[in-house]
């Protein structure tokens, strides 16, 4: 099973990896992501640490054809046609890192987050609180 967290944002709002990592820390999450990548050159697994334990997620960036969505969804996204996808599989610690990283990216870039890859969208103003609310429930499913 794989789970996607999709963040739709404006291309000019994409932060540097360093700024993204700093925003995660500033939001109070115990997550550190690897910042040794360049957005235009990287696709694949991005290592991370959640509360000191190995975590991470697959990270992909692409231009998105908004015409694939309903008129209502298009209106909600506006010109947020850059899609950043964070993918995890069966590891709940990795899912936690994906969830937090996606929420902070959404919040800092005035994006829209699709938890599980599907609307309804989580608004940027609600994204960090969404992650904080989910965090205790997801931690219950950690192994080891």
C-alpha positions in Angstrom: 0.0 0.0 0.0 1.3 3.5 -0.8 0.0 6.8 0.4 0.5 10.1 -1.4 0.4 13.6 0.1 0.0 16.1 -2.7 0.8 19.8 -2.4 -0.3 22.1 -5.1 1.5 25.4 -5.2 2.6 28.3 -7.4 5.9 27.6 -9.0 7.4 30.8 -7.6 6.4 29.7 -4.1 8.6 26.6 -4.0 11.1 27.1 -1.2 14.7 26.0 -1.1 15.3 22.7 0.6 17.0 24.6 3.5 14.1 27.0 4.0 11.7 24.0 4.0 13.8 22.2 6.6 14.0 25.4 8.8 10.2 25.9 8.5 9.6 22.4 9.8 11.8 23.0 12.8 10.2 26.5 13.4 6.8 24.8 13.4 7.9 22.7 16.3 8.0 19.3 14.7 10.8 16.8 15.6 11.5 16.1 11.9 14.7 16.9 10.0 14.8 16.3 6.2 17.9 16.0 4.0 18.5 19.3 2.3 21.2 18.0 -0.1 19.0 18.0 -3.2 18.0 20.4 -6.0 14.3 20.6 -6.9 14.8 20.4 -10.7 17.2 17.5 -10.5 15.8 15.2 -7.8 13.2 12.5 -7.9 13.3 9.6 -5.4 13.7 8.8 -1.7 14.5 11.8 0.5 15.9 10.6 3.9 14.6 12.2 7.1 14.7 11.7 10.8 11.6 11.7 12.9 12.3 12.0 16.7 15.8 10.7 16.0 14.7 7.6 14.1 15.1 6.9 10.3 12.2 8.1 8.2 11.7 9.8 4.8 9.6 9.7 1.8 9.7 9.6 -2.0 9.6 13.1 -3.4 8.5 14.2 -6.8 7.8 17.5 -8.5 5.9 18.1 -11.7 3.8 20.6 -13.5 0.2 19.6 -13.2 -2.6 19.9 -15.8 -5.4 21.5 -13.8 -7.9 20.7 -16.5 -7.9 17.1 -15.1 -9.8 18.4 -12.1 -13.4 19.5 -11.7 -14.3 23.2 -12.2 -14.7 23.6 -8.4 -11.3 22.1 -7.7 -9.7 24.3 -10.4 -11.3 27.3 -8.8 -9.9 26.3 -5.4 -6.4 25.8 -6.7 -6.3 28.9 -8.9 -2.8 29.1 -10.4 -1.2 26.5 -8.1 -0.2 24.2 -11.0 3.0 22.9 -9.5 2.5 19.5 -7.8 4.9 18.2 -5.1 4.1 14.6 -4.3 5.4 12.9 -1.1 4.9 9.1 -1.2 5.3 6.5 1.5 4.5 2.8 1.6 3.8 0.7 4.7 6.1 2.4 7.2 4.1 4.6 9.5 7.2 6.6 10.6 7.8 7.4 7.0 4.2 8.4 6.6 4.6 10.7 9.6 7.6 12.4 8.0 5.6 12.8 4.7 2.6 14.2 6.5 4.5 16.8 8.4 6.7 17.8 5.5 3.7 18.2 3.2 1.8 20.2 5.8 4.7 22.6 6.4 5.3 23.0 2.6 1.6 23.7 2.1 1.6 26.3 4.9 4.8 28.1 3.9 3.9 28.2 0.2 0.2 29.1 0.5 -0.5 25.8 -1.1 -3.3 23.3 -1.0 -2.8 19.8 0.4 -4.6 16.7 -0.7 -4.1 14.1 2.0 -4.0 10.7 0.4 -3.8 12.4 -3.0 -7.5 13.2 -3.2 -9.6 16.3 -2.5 -11.0 17.9 -0.4 -8.0 20.2 -0.1 -6.5 21.2 3.2 -6.0 25.0 3.1 -2.5 26.4 3.9 -3.8 28.1 7.1 -5.0 24.7 8.4 -2.2 22.5 7.3 0.1 22.6 10.3 -2.8 22.1 12.7 -3.9 19.2 10.6 -0.5 17.6 11.0 -0.4 18.2 14.8 -3.8 16.7 15.2 -2.9 13.6 13.2 0.5 13.1 14.8 -0.5 11.3 18.0 -2.8 8.9 16.1 -0.1 8.0 13.5 2.5 7.5 16.3 0.3 4.8 17.8 1.0 2.7 14.7 4.8 2.8 14.9 6.6 -0.5 15.0 9.6 -0.9 17.3 
